[in-house]
Amino acid sequence: MLIVNKIKYPVKRILIIKLKGIGDVILASLIIKPIQDYYPEAKIDFLADKSSFDLLKSIPLINYIIKNGKTFSERLKTILKIRSHKYDIVLDLYSNSTTALYTFFSGAKIRVGFPYKGRKYAYNIYGPCERDKYHNAELQLKLIENLGILVKEKSFPININEDDRNYADKFINNYDEKVYIGISLTGGWNSKKCPPEKYAEIINELAKKYLFTPLILWGPGDEKEADKLKSLLTNSVKIPNCTFMQMGAIMRKCKFILCNDSGPMHLAAALNIPLLAFFGPTNPKFHAPYNENSLVINYPELHCIVCNLLECPYKHECFYELPIQRILNQIDKLIIQNKISPNEKY
């Protein structure tokens, strides 16, 4: 039940809003299960950009997905659609000028969001205002705690469906090798992408100790880097152009994954795949993979580390100059921590 002005209302429908980066949408999905547990009779809808639909369709707890409008007329239609569903609660996890308007005009009795400058008017329950205090996942969870929802467990509700599992099986069955180490080249910004040359250096060092096949993971905008890495690692396998969740199914075939701060990093973490994440311009304190199977690495001694710039003004020193032995030590730690058994050379 929802209590407003000491009057109890049944909660029939809830809307969660989260736009932009698919990694952020993955982290936002953490709140779905606690909400469903607290309001078991409610239908939970999700408003997002089209780029996140493949992911959101993999979450059985989501009832309906609303596409974010881009133009003024599309956004007006989005507002009308939101109002037509008569939501009891709207949770705006994005809280920008557009989503604040969506929330304000929703007609919901309870409107939850972050009290950022110029957006506070839209909400009557607020999440923390300190964005630099919490990991992004914890920030979402703090928001629903302020709604009175107790977070009993922190688990991602993402499910790889049978079609995507079959796709991965069919792809992997084309090869005899059974030990794969994934290399994910995706990064939302150019400055977040560890260069193919660095990944090739790491893989060549690992190949001195282990027997495995490098599996090159890539998405839209990454194919140039994927082809470059393929040319540097002649024994590697490059996955085909596929959907985000098909790639997730393929990632599950890997012993572990090397990746950048990205959507695939958060997907691998949500699927409990061991990974080592490379950080340069972004801060792992706020963006690290949110599970216990993962480790991160960066180059904190560098003068420009955690610059938050979309393009590197220097020479990508945060990746190129990251000491190889430090990386190998972290990979050894990942292997031991997760009791991974790669084929060692004797």
C-alpha positions as CSV (number, residue, x, y, z in Angstrom):
1,M,0.0,0.0,0.0
2,L,1.0,3.6,-0.7
3,I,0.4,6.1,2.1
4,V,-0.1,9.8,1.0
5,N,-1.4,12.3,3.6
6,K,-2.2,9.3,5.9
7,I,-4.5,7.9,3.2
8,K,-3.7,4.4,1.9
9,Y,-3.7,3.7,-1.8
10,P,-3.1,0.4,-3.6
11,V,-0.1,0.5,-5.8
12,K,-1.0,-0.9,-9.2
13,R,1.6,0.5,-11.5
14,I,5.1,1.9,-11.2
15,L,7.3,3.6,-13.8
16,I,11.1,3.6,-13.6
17,I,13.0,6.1,-15.8
18,K,16.6,5.7,-16.9
19,L,18.0,7.1,-20.1
20,K,21.3,7.0,-22.1
21,G,24.2,4.6,-21.3
22,I,23.2,0.9,-21.2
23,G,25.7,0.3,-18.4
24,D,23.7,2.8,-16.3
25,V,20.5,1.0,-17.2
26,I,22.0,-2.2,-16.0
27,L,22.9,-0.7,-12.6
28,A,19.4,0.8,-12.4
29,S,17.9,-2.7,-12.8
30,L,19.1,-3.5,-9.3
31,I,16.1,-1.7,-7.9
32,I,13.5,-3.7,-9.7
33,K,13.5,-6.8,-7.5
34,P,13.3,-4.9,-4.2
35,I,10.4,-2.9,-5.6
36,Q,8.6,-6.0,-6.8
37,D,9.1,-7.6,-3.4
38,Y,7.7,-4.5,-1.6
39,Y,4.8,-4.1,-4.1
40,P,4.1,-7.6,-5.3
41,E,0.8,-6.7,-7.0
42,A,2.2,-3.8,-8.9
43,K,3.2,-3.8,-12.6
44,I,6.6,-2.3,-13.2
45,D,7.2,-0.4,-16.5
46,F,10.5,1.1,-17.7
47,L,11.1,4.3,-19.8
48,A,14.5,4.2,-21.7
49,D,16.2,5.0,-24.9
50,K,15.8,2.5,-27.8
51,S,19.4,1.4,-27.4
52,S,18.5,-0.3,-24.1
53,F,15.4,-2.3,-25.3
54,D,17.3,-5.5,-26.0
55,L,18.6,-5.5,-22.5
56,L,15.3,-4.5,-20.9
57,K,13.4,-7.3,-22.8
58,S,15.7,-9.8,-20.9
59,I,14.2,-8.7,-17.6
60,P,11.1,-10.8,-16.9
61,L,10.0,-8.4,-14.1
62,I,9.4,-5.5,-16.5
63,N,5.8,-5.4,-17.7
64,Y,6.1,-2.7,-20.4
65,I,8.8,-0.6,-22.0
66,I,8.3,3.1,-23.1
67,K,10.6,4.6,-25.7
68,N,12.0,8.0,-24.8
69,G,11.0,10.7,-27.3
70,K,13.8,12.7,-29.1
71,T,12.0,15.6,-30.7
72,F,9.6,18.0,-28.9
73,S,6.5,16.4,-30.5
74,E,7.8,12.9,-29.6
75,R,8.4,14.0,-26.0
76,L,4.9,15.4,-25.8
77,K,3.5,12.1,-26.9
78,T,5.7,10.4,-24.3
79,I,4.2,12.5,-21.6
80,L,0.7,11.7,-22.8
81,K,1.5,8.0,-22.8
82,I,2.9,8.2,-19.3
83,R,-0.3,10.0,-18.1
84,S,-2.5,7.4,-19.8
85,H,-1.0,4.6,-17.7
86,K,-2.0,6.4,-14.4
87,Y,1.1,5.5,-12.5
88,D,1.0,5.5,-8.7
89,I,4.8,5.9,-8.4
90,V,7.3,7.3,-10.8
91,L,11.0,6.9,-10.1
92,D,13.3,9.1,-12.1
93,L,16.8,7.7,-11.8
94,Y,18.1,10.0,-14.5
95,S,16.7,13.3,-13.3
96,N,17.7,15.6,-16.2
97,S,15.5,18.4,-17.5
98,T,13.5,16.1,-19.8
99,T,12.9,13.3,-17.3
100,A,12.0,15.8,-14.6
101,L,9.2,17.0,-16.9
102,Y,8.0,13.4,-17.6
103,T,7.8,12.9,-13.9
104,F,6.2,16.2,-13.0
105,F,3.4,15.7,-15.6
106,S,2.9,12.0,-15.0
107,G,0.1,12.5,-12.5
108,A,1.7,10.1,-10.1
109,K,0.9,10.6,-6.4
110,I,4.6,9.8,-5.5
111,R,7.4,11.2,-7.7
112,V,10.9,10.2,-6.7
113,G,14.1,11.7,-8.1
114,F,17.4,13.4,-7.3
115,P,17.3,17.0,-6.0
116,Y,19.6,18.4,-8.7
117,K,19.6,22.0,-9.5
118,G,16.5,23.0,-11.4
119,R,14.8,19.6,-11.1
120,K,13.7,19.5,-7.5
121,Y,10.2,20.8,-8.4
122,A,9.3,17.6,-10.1
123,Y,9.6,15.3,-7.1
124,N,8.1,14.9,-3.7
125,I,10.6,12.2,-2.5
126,Y,14.3,12.7,-3.0
127,G,17.4,10.6,-3.3
128,P,20.8,11.7,-2.1
129,C,22.1,14.9,-3.7
130,E,25.8,13.9,-3.3
131,R,26.6,12.2,-6.6
132,D,30.3,12.1,-5.6
133,K,29.6,10.0,-2.4
134,Y,28.2,6.7,-3.7
135,H,28.9,4.2,-6.3
136,N,26.3,4.6,-9.1
137,A,24.6,1.3,-8.1
138,E,24.4,2.4,-4.5
139,L,23.0,5.7,-5.5
140,Q,20.0,4.0,-7.1
141,L,19.5,1.8,-4.1
142,K,19.6,4.8,-1.7
143,L,16.8,6.4,-3.8
144,I,14.3,3.6,-3.2
145,E,15.4,3.3,0.5
146,N,14.1,6.9,0.8
147,L,10.8,5.6,-0.5
148,G,10.7,3.2,2.4
149,I,11.7,0.1,0.5
150,L,14.1,-2.2,2.3
151,V,16.8,-3.6,0.1
152,K,17.2,-7.2,1.3
153,E,19.4,-8.4,-1.5
154,K,21.3,-6.8,-4.3
155,S,20.9,-8.9,-7.4
156,F,20.5,-8.1,-11.1
157,P,17.2,-9.5,-12.6
158,I,18.8,-9.9,-16.1
159,N,18.1,-13.2,-17.9
160,I,19.8,-14.6,-21.0
161,N,16.9,-16.1,-23.0
162,E,17.0,-19.5,-24.8
163,D,17.4,-18.0,-28.3
164,D,20.4,-16.0,-27.2
165,R,21.9,-19.1,-25.5
166,N,21.4,-21.1,-28.6
167,Y,23.0,-18.4,-30.7
168,A,26.1,-18.5,-28.5
169,D,26.3,-22.3,-28.5
170,K,26.0,-22.3,-32.3
171,F,28.8,-19.7,-32.6
172,I,31.2,-21.4,-30.1
173,N,30.6,-24.9,-31.6
174,N,32.3,-23.7,-34.8
175,Y,35.6,-23.9,-32.9
176,D,37.4,-26.7,-31.1
177,E,39.1,-24.6,-28.4
178,K,37.4,-24.8,-25.0
179,V,39.3,-22.1,-23.1
180,Y,38.4,-18.6,-24.0
181,I,39.6,-15.3,-22.5
182,G,37.3,-12.4,-23.6
183,I,38.6,-8.9,-24.6
184,S,35.9,-6.3,-24.8
185,L,36.8,-3.2,-26.8
186,T,33.8,-1.2,-26.1
187,G,33.9,2.2,-24.3
188,G,31.3,4.9,-24.4
189,W,34.0,7.5,-24.9
190,N,37.1,7.2,-27.0
191,S,39.2,8.1,-23.9
192,K,37.8,5.1,-22.1
193,K,39.0,2.6,-24.7
194,C,42.2,0.7,-23.9
195,P,44.0,0.5,-27.3
196,P,44.2,-2.8,-29.2
197,E,48.0,-2.7,-29.0
198,K,47.9,-2.7,-25.2
199,Y,45.4,-5.6,-25.1
200,A,47.7,-7.5,-27.6
201,E,50.7,-7.0,-25.3
202,I,48.7,-8.4,-22.3
203,I,47.4,-11.4,-24.3
204,N,50.9,-12.2,-25.6
205,E,52.3,-12.2,-22.1
206,L,49.5,-14.4,-20.8
207,A,50.1,-16.8,-23.7
208,K,53.6,-17.5,-22.3
209,K,51.9,-19.2,-19.3
210,Y,48.4,-20.4,-20.4
211,L,46.8,-22.1,-23.4
212,F,43.7,-20.3,-24.5
213,T,42.0,-18.5,-27.4
214,P,41.4,-14.8,-27.2
215,L,37.8,-14.0,-27.9
216,I,37.3,-10.4,-29.3
217,L,34.1,-8.8,-28.1
218,W,32.9,-5.7,-29.8
219,G,29.8,-3.6,-30.6
220,P,28.7,-0.6,-32.7
221,G,31.6,1.8,-33.3
222,D,34.3,-0.8,-32.2
223,E,34.8,-2.8,-35.4
224,K,37.9,-0.8,-36.4
225,E,39.6,-1.6,-33.1
226,A,38.3,-5.2,-33.3
227,D,39.9,-5.7,-36.7
228,K,43.1,-4.2,-35.5
229,L,43.3,-6.5,-32.5
230,K,42.5,-9.5,-34.8
231,S,45.4,-8.6,-37.0
232,L,47.7,-8.4,-33.9
233,L,46.5,-11.8,-32.5
234,T,46.4,-14.2,-35.3
235,N,45.0,-17.0,-33.2
236,S,42.1,-15.0,-31.9
237,V,38.4,-15.3,-32.6
238,K,36.3,-12.2,-33.4
239,I,32.6,-12.5,-32.6
240,P,30.1,-11.5,-35.4
241,N,28.0,-8.4,-35.4
242,C,25.2,-9.4,-32.9
243,T,22.8,-8.0,-30.4
244,F,23.9,-6.9,-26.9
245,M,22.3,-9.9,-25.2
246,Q,23.7,-12.3,-27.8
247,M,27.1,-10.9,-26.9
248,G,26.2,-11.5,-23.3
249,A,25.5,-15.1,-24.0
250,I,28.8,-15.5,-25.8
251,M,30.6,-13.8,-22.9
252,R,29.4,-16.5,-20.6
253,K,31.7,-18.9,-22.5
254,C,34.8,-17.1,-21.3
255,K,36.9,-18.0,-18.3
256,F,37.2,-14.3,-17.6
257,I,37.1,-11.0,-19.5
258,L,39.4,-8.0,-19.9
259,C,37.3,-4.9,-20.6
260,N,37.0,-1.1,-20.4
261,D,34.5,0.8,-18.3
262,S,31.5,0.2,-20.5
263,G,28.1,-1.4,-20.9
264,P,29.6,-4.8,-21.6
265,M,31.6,-4.5,-18.4
266,H,28.4,-4.0,-16.4
267,L,26.6,-6.8,-18.3
268,A,29.4,-9.2,-17.5
269,A,29.3,-8.2,-13.9
270,A,25.5,-8.6,-13.8
271,L,26.0,-12.1,-15.2
272,N,28.7,-12.9,-12.6
273,I,31.4,-13.4,-15.2
274,P,34.9,-12.8,-13.7
275,L,36.5,-9.7,-15.2
276,L,39.3,-7.2,-14.9
277,A,38.2,-3.7,-15.8
278,F,40.6,-1.1,-17.1
279,F,39.9,2.5,-16.0
280,G,41.5,5.7,-17.3
281,P,39.4,8.9,-17.4
282,T,36.6,7.6,-15.1
283,N,36.8,6.8,-11.4
284,P,36.3,3.2,-10.4
285,K,35.1,4.3,-7.0
286,F,31.8,5.3,-8.7
287,H,31.8,3.1,-11.8
288,A,33.5,-0.2,-11.0
289,P,31.7,-3.5,-11.9
290,Y,29.2,-4.1,-9.2
291,N,29.9,-7.7,-8.1
292,E,32.4,-9.6,-6.0
293,N,33.9,-11.6,-9.0
294,S,35.6,-8.6,-10.5
295,L,38.7,-6.5,-10.1
296,V,39.7,-3.1,-11.5
297,I,43.0,-1.6,-12.5
298,N,44.2,2.0,-13.4
299,Y,47.3,4.1,-13.2
300,P,46.7,6.4,-10.2
301,E,50.3,7.8,-10.3
302,L,49.5,9.5,-13.6
303,H,49.0,13.3,-13.4
304,C,45.8,13.3,-15.5
305,I,44.1,10.1,-14.2
306,V,40.3,10.4,-13.8
307,C,40.2,13.4,-16.1
308,N,36.6,12.7,-17.2
309,L,37.4,14.0,-20.6
310,L,35.7,12.4,-23.6
311,E,38.9,12.7,-25.8
312,C,42.4,12.2,-24.4
313,P,44.4,15.5,-24.9
314,Y,47.7,13.6,-24.4
315,K,48.7,10.1,-25.7
316,H,46.5,7.7,-23.8
317,E,49.2,7.2,-21.2
318,C,46.6,5.9,-18.7
319,F,46.6,2.7,-20.8
320,Y,49.8,2.6,-22.9
321,E,52.0,3.3,-19.8
322,L,50.1,1.1,-17.4
323,P,52.9,-1.4,-16.2
324,I,52.4,-4.8,-17.8
325,Q,53.6,-6.6,-14.7
326,R,51.0,-4.8,-12.6
327,I,48.3,-6.0,-15.0
328,L,49.6,-9.6,-14.9
329,N,49.6,-9.5,-11.2
330,Q,46.0,-8.4,-11.1
331,I,45.0,-11.1,-13.6
332,D,46.7,-13.7,-11.3
333,K,44.7,-12.3,-8.4
334,L,41.5,-12.6,-10.4
335,I,42.3,-16.2,-11.3
336,I,43.0,-17.1,-7.7
337,Q,40.1,-15.2,-6.3
338,N,37.6,-16.9,-8.6
339,K,39.3,-20.3,-8.6
340,I,39.6,-20.2,-12.4
341,S,41.4,-23.1,-14.0
342,P,42.9,-22.0,-17.4
343,N,45.0,-24.5,-19.2
344,E,48.6,-23.9,-18.0
345,K,51.6,-24.6,-20.1
346,Y,54.0,-27.1,-18.7
